[in-house]
Amino acid sequence: MTLPVSDFPLHIAIVTPAYVPLPGGGERYVAALARGLAAAGMRVTVVTSSATAEADFWDGSDAASDTIEEGVRVIRRPVLPAAGGRARLMQRRRLMVLLSALPGDQSTWLSRLARNFPSIDGLDEALDSLEDVDIVHGFNVSWEHGLVAAHAFSQRRGIPLVTTPFAHLGEWSGGRVARNSTMDHQLHILRGSARVMVLTRVESEGLARYRIRPEKFAVIGGGVEPVMEDYAESPYSAEDHHEVRGDFGVYIGRQSFDKGALHAADAVRVLRRRGRDIALLMIGSSTPEFKRYRHRLSPEDRAAIRPLGVISDSDKHAVLARAKFLMLPSRSDSFGIVLLEAWSHGVPVIAARAGGIPGVVDDGANGLLVPFADVDGLANAVERIITDETFARRIGDAGRQKVRTQYNWEAVVERVGKHYRQIMAERS
């Protein structure tokens, strides 16, 4: 019989580049796990940055705090602005990828450079101030200053390191997206971890190609918060609201090329040229590339491609509850919590056959998968859903059932707690 987490009390230090209220699937994942572990009886300390928007990673954020939030101690440290802003920071990232491609192990130099992603002031000092830490759990291999700091802290203290990489492996191992998550220093940290907690089997299989021992992997999955009925009070729930009148689909995420935002918009434009009166509401932060893309659209297409920006959870669920479909044609998602949010409303999902998404969506059973950047494939998938109500209802209901049976935070917390206990037993 499995012991409840509370029968093995531990102090867990979670290190992550950002935390709620920064909007993002990774941030919400860490927050839900931290709250769940605390509710199960563990002592949880989150050490993170004070960023509340992605732009803070390069523009900087001065705030610092040490608070208790829903049973979790959260230490936030300022972010130092990056010299030259986002453009120079991304340039340095490309140089890191090139450095990692050189012969030999470049982990030492790369680990130093990684402390700029983002540059969190006083992160090591905040970790060193913690007492009686049993396990340090580092998140996010893409913005990996926190992961590097967690690894160094585990070595200084002689305590186990657990990692959740949120690895973005793209369409294939060795591609541009994968190289950003599999540099020498990143793999060095993952190989030295007591456990590598991945979200899907697809992620573990992808990372296993980089000589990480199979016994280190633990497939944890993800969860979604129960849908609250407060979204019924949102203006977006009204049938005659100007943003949601008529048939529409939803895209949720950063509006970038790698996330598939431009391909989702192009698919709707293809359908409109076929005579379909349909719009796409886009929830999430914009990017310069998407603003340039939308500026080039005709007035008619621009009216049909409607960015809503970052909106509240209640407004987001109000939009989802009335949507015909959700599109997430991304190659840079390790899981895609927004898929679960759509399924919680019985909304059909269309996603890319890339990253960790095929480990979540069963093609033809509870959603449709399309190759990344296949605009015609996306358009055909949308057309099938909006013209075949029986099929749309069947895959939406199957998604809702999968959320109920597999993707709940209680199960995720129990899986994580089980591995924490195993690690401590192995250490003994």
NORRAKA-V953882 format. One record per backbone hydrogen bond with DSSP energy under -0.5 kcal/mol. CO is the residue of the C=O (numbers start at 1). NH is the residue of the N-H. E is the energy in kcal/mol with one decimal. If there is no record, write none. Layout:
BEGIN
CO & NH & E
CO & NH & E
END
This chain:
BEGIN
4 & 7 & -1.8
5 & 8 & -2.1
10 & 12 & -0.6
10 & 43 & -2.6
11 & 13 & -0.5
11 & 134 & -2.6
11 & 135 & -1.5
12 & 14 & -0.7
12 & 45 & -2.6
13 & 137 & -3.1
14 & 16 & -0.5
14 & 47 & -3.3
15 & 139 & -2.3
17 & 49 & -0.5
19 & 22 & -2.0
24 & 28 & -2.2
25 & 29 & -2.2
26 & 30 & -2.4
27 & 20 & -0.6
27 & 31 & -2.1
28 & 32 & -2.5
29 & 33 & -2.4
30 & 34 & -2.8
31 & 35 & -2.5
32 & 36 & -2.2
33 & 37 & -2.7
34 & 38 & -2.2
35 & 39 & -2.5
36 & 40 & -1.5
37 & 42 & -2.3
38 & 41 & -1.5
42 & 44 & -0.6
43 & 12 & -2.8
44 & 73 & -2.2
45 & 14 & -3.1
45 & 47 & -0.5
46 & 48 & -0.5
46 & 75 & -3.3
47 & 16 & -1.8
48 & 77 & -2.0
51 & 19 & -0.5
53 & 56 & -1.8
54 & 57 & -2.0
55 & 58 & -1.5
55 & 59 & -3.1
56 & 60 & -1.7
58 & 82 & -2.6
61 & 79 & -2.2
65 & 76 & -2.7
67 & 69 & -0.5
67 & 74 & -3.2
68 & 70 & -0.5
69 & 72 & -1.4
72 & 69 & -3.4
73 & 46 & -3.4
73 & 75 & -0.5
74 & 67 & -2.3
74 & 76 & -0.6
75 & 48 & -2.7
76 & 65 & -1.7
77 & 50 & -1.7
78 & 80 & -0.5
78 & 121 & -2.5
79 & 61 & -2.0
82 & 85 & -2.3
84 & 88 & -1.0
85 & 89 & -2.0
86 & 90 & -2.8
87 & 91 & -1.7
88 & 92 & -2.3
89 & 93 & -1.6
90 & 94 & -2.0
91 & 95 & -1.8
92 & 96 & -1.9
93 & 97 & -1.9
94 & 98 & -1.9
95 & 99 & -2.5
96 & 100 & -2.4
97 & 101 & -1.0
99 & 102 & -1.4
104 & 106 & -0.7
106 & 110 & -2.4
107 & 111 & -2.8
108 & 112 & -1.3
109 & 113 & -2.1
110 & 114 & -2.5
111 & 115 & -0.5
112 & 115 & -1.0
113 & 116 & -1.7
114 & 117 & -2.1
116 & 118 & -0.6
116 & 119 & -0.8
117 & 145 & -2.4
118 & 117 & -0.7
118 & 120 & -1.3
119 & 80 & -3.1
119 & 121 & -0.7
120 & 123 & -1.1
122 & 126 & -2.1
123 & 127 & -1.9
124 & 128 & -2.7
125 & 129 & -1.2
127 & 130 & -1.7
134 & 160 & -0.7
135 & 13 & -2.4
136 & 138 & -0.6
136 & 162 & -2.6
137 & 15 & -2.6
138 & 164 & -2.5
142 & 144 & -0.7
143 & 146 & -0.5
144 & 148 & -2.8
145 & 149 & -2.7
146 & 150 & -2.5
147 & 151 & -2.2
148 & 152 & -2.3
149 & 153 & -2.5
150 & 154 & -2.4
151 & 155 & -1.7
152 & 156 & -2.3
153 & 157 & -2.5
154 & 158 & -1.3
154 & 159 & -1.7
160 & 136 & -2.2
161 & 194 & -3.1
161 & 195 & -0.9
162 & 138 & -2.6
163 & 197 & -3.0
164 & 140 & -2.2
165 & 141 & -2.9
167 & 169 & -0.8
170 & 355 & -2.7
172 & 175 & -1.8
175 & 179 & -2.5
176 & 180 & -1.0
177 & 180 & -0.6
177 & 181 & -0.5
178 & 181 & -1.4
178 & 182 & -0.6
179 & 182 & -0.6
183 & 187 & -2.5
184 & 188 & -2.4
185 & 189 & -1.8
186 & 190 & -2.3
187 & 191 & -2.9
188 & 192 & -1.3
190 & 193 & -1.2
195 & 163 & -2.4
195 & 197 & -0.6
196 & 198 & -0.9
196 & 218 & -2.0
198 & 220 & -3.2
198 & 221 & -0.8
200 & 204 & -1.6
201 & 205 & -2.5
202 & 206 & -2.1
203 & 207 & -2.4
204 & 208 & -2.0
205 & 209 & -0.6
206 & 209 & -0.8
207 & 210 & -2.2
208 & 211 & -1.1
211 & 213 & -0.5
213 & 216 & -1.9
214 & 217 & -1.4
216 & 196 & -2.6
218 & 198 & -1.7
218 & 220 & -0.8
228 & 231 & -0.9
229 & 232 & -1.9
230 & 233 & -1.5
231 & 234 & -1.6
234 & 237 & -1.7
235 & 238 & -1.3
238 & 241 & -1.6
241 & 244 & -1.4
247 & 279 & -1.3
248 & 324 & -2.9
249 & 281 & -2.6
250 & 327 & -3.0
251 & 283 & -3.1
254 & 256 & -2.1
256 & 261 & -2.0
257 & 260 & -1.8
258 & 331 & -2.8
258 & 332 & -0.5
260 & 264 & -2.4
261 & 265 & -2.1
262 & 266 & -2.2
263 & 267 & -2.2
264 & 268 & -1.6
265 & 269 & -1.9
266 & 270 & -2.2
267 & 271 & -2.0
268 & 272 & -2.1
269 & 273 & -1.9
270 & 274 & -1.1
271 & 276 & -2.5
272 & 275 & -1.3
276 & 278 & -1.3
279 & 249 & -2.3
280 & 306 & -2.6
281 & 251 & -2.4
281 & 283 & -0.6
282 & 308 & -3.3
282 & 309 & -0.9
283 & 253 & -2.7
285 & 255 & -2.6
287 & 291 & -2.3
288 & 292 & -2.3
289 & 293 & -1.9
290 & 294 & -2.9
291 & 295 & -2.0
292 & 296 & -1.2
293 & 296 & -0.6
294 & 297 & -1.4
298 & 302 & -2.9
299 & 303 & -1.7
300 & 304 & -1.0
301 & 305 & -1.6
304 & 280 & -2.9
304 & 306 & -0.8
305 & 307 & -0.7
306 & 282 & -2.4
309 & 284 & -2.0
309 & 311 & -0.6
312 & 316 & -2.6
313 & 317 & -2.6
314 & 318 & -1.8
315 & 319 & -2.2
316 & 320 & -2.7
317 & 321 & -2.5
318 & 322 & -0.6
319 & 322 & -1.1
319 & 323 & -0.6
320 & 323 & -1.2
325 & 250 & -2.0
326 & 350 & -2.6
327 & 252 & -0.6
328 & 330 & -1.6
328 & 352 & -1.5
331 & 170 & -0.8
333 & 356 & -2.5
333 & 357 & -0.5
336 & 339 & -1.7
336 & 340 & -0.7
337 & 341 & -1.8
338 & 342 & -2.2
339 & 343 & -2.5
340 & 344 & -2.1
342 & 345 & -1.5
342 & 347 & -2.4
343 & 346 & -2.1
348 & 326 & -2.1
349 & 368 & -2.0
350 & 328 & -3.0
351 & 370 & -2.3
352 & 354 & -1.9
354 & 357 & -1.3
356 & 359 & -1.5
357 & 360 & -2.5
357 & 361 & -2.6
361 & 363 & -0.8
362 & 365 & -2.1
362 & 366 & -2.1
362 & 367 & -0.8
367 & 364 & -3.3
368 & 351 & -2.6
370 & 353 & -2.2
371 & 374 & -1.8
373 & 375 & -1.4
374 & 378 & -2.2
375 & 379 & -2.6
376 & 380 & -2.7
377 & 381 & -2.1
378 & 382 & -2.5
379 & 383 & -2.6
380 & 384 & -2.1
381 & 385 & -1.8
382 & 386 & -2.6
383 & 387 & -1.4
384 & 388 & -1.5
387 & 389 & -0.6
388 & 392 & -2.5
389 & 393 & -2.6
390 & 394 & -2.2
391 & 395 & -2.5
392 & 396 & -1.9
393 & 397 & -2.5
394 & 398 & -2.1
395 & 399 & -1.9
396 & 400 & -2.1
397 & 401 & -2.2
398 & 402 & -1.9
399 & 403 & -2.0
400 & 404 & -1.9
401 & 405 & -2.0
402 & 406 & -2.6
402 & 407 & -1.1
403 & 407 & -0.5
406 & 408 & -0.9
407 & 224 & -0.7
408 & 412 & -1.6
409 & 413 & -2.9
410 & 414 & -2.0
411 & 415 & -2.2
412 & 416 & -2.5
413 & 417 & -2.8
414 & 418 & -2.2
415 & 419 & -1.8
416 & 420 & -2.4
417 & 421 & -2.3
418 & 422 & -2.0
419 & 423 & -2.5
420 & 424 & -2.1
421 & 425 & -2.2
422 & 426 & -2.8
423 & 427 & -2.3
424 & 428 & -1.7
END
